[in-house]
Amino acid sequence: MSLLLFVGFGGAAGAMFRYLSVEAIRFALGPGFPFGTLFVNVLGSFLAGLLAGVLIDNPVLSERTHAFLMIGFLGGYTTFSAFSLDVWHLIESGRIGLAVLYIALSTILALTFLVLGLLLARHQGIP
């Protein structure tokens, strides 16, 4: 089966999981701040770091698994295009302070959790 199909199936699964995650958080916390997108970007960064740590330090996953998980699933799950739109909506609605806070939180938390994922993968010796 073509790697493209693995990317496509992973992307579809990631996009569906993103939708469910964002909606669940919006339901739980309300629509006033894009917590759902923030959560997805932070979790996606952590998972990317975890997978990168596994793949870089001990490349045991097949090319198909890599295509499905890293390129497809995480590519469909993480939402920086949605992040950009959320920032614009906050700015457009005059909530500049919240937009800056959202940018800062997204950047700092995503990078922090990427590193945490990498460190966890390396520390645990995840194959």
N, C-alpha and C positions, 0 to 999 in steps of 0.2 A: 504494500500500500504506500502511496506517495506520502512524503513528509508533509506536503501541503495539506493533506487531509487531517493529519495529526494536529497541525497548527490550527486548522479550521475548527475541528471538534473541541480542542482545548479552548480556543477563543470563544466559542459558543457557550461552553460550560462556565468560563470565567465571567462572561457578560451576564449570564443568568444569575450567577452567584453574587455578582456586584449589585444587580438590581434588587435581589432579595435582601442583601445586607443593608443597602441604603434605605430601602423602604422600612425595614424592621427598626432601624435606628431613628428614622424620621417619625415613625409611629410612637416609639418610646420617648423621644426627647422633644418632639415638635419640630415645626418647619422654620423656626426663627434664625437658625444658624446651620450651615451645611455640615453638621456633625457626621452624617452618613458618608459623604465624600471624604472627609478628613479621616475617618476610621478606615475606609477602604484603601486610601493612599498609604496610611501608616502600616496596616496589616500587609498590603501588597509589597511594600518595601521590605518588611521583615521577612516575608516568605521568599522574596527575591534574594535577599542576603543569605538566608538559610540554604536555598537551592544552589546559589553561586558557591557557597562554601563547600557544599557536597560535591558539586561538579568540578570545581577548581582543584580542591585538595585530594579528591579521590574520585576520579571520573569513572564511576561504575554504571551510571545510567546510560541506557542506549540512546542513540541519536533520536529515535522516535519518542522516547520518554521525555528527553530534553525539549524536543519540538512541541510536544503536547503541553508540558508543564510550564516551562520558562517562556517560550515564545507565545504559545497559544493561550493557556489559562491565565497566566499573569498579565499578558498583553491585553486580554479581554477584561480582566478584573480591575486593574489599576486605571485610574480615571483622571489623568492630568488634563485632558481636554475638558472634562466636566469641572475640574478644579478651576480652570481659567474662566469658564463661564460663570461659576459661582462667585468668583472674585469680581467679575464685571458687574454682576447683578447687585452685589453689595455696594460697589462704587456708584453705580447708576442710581441706586435708591438712597444715596447720600450717607451711607454707613461706612465712611472711609476708615475709621478706626477699627471697625470689625474686619474690614477687608485686609488691612495691614496685619492685624492679629492672626487672621486666617492664613495669610501667606507665611508669616513667621512660624506659626505652629506646624503647618504642613511641611515646610522645609526642614525645620529642626527635628521634628518627630520622625519624618520619613528617613532622614539620614541616620538618626540615632538608631532606629529600629533596623535599618539595613545593616549597620555595624553589629548590633546585637545578634541578628540572625547569623551573620558570618562567624562571630565569636562563638556562638552556641554550637554551630555546626563543627567548627574546628575543635572546640573543647570536648564535645561529646564524641568526637571521632565518628560522626555519622557517615556510614558508607555511601 
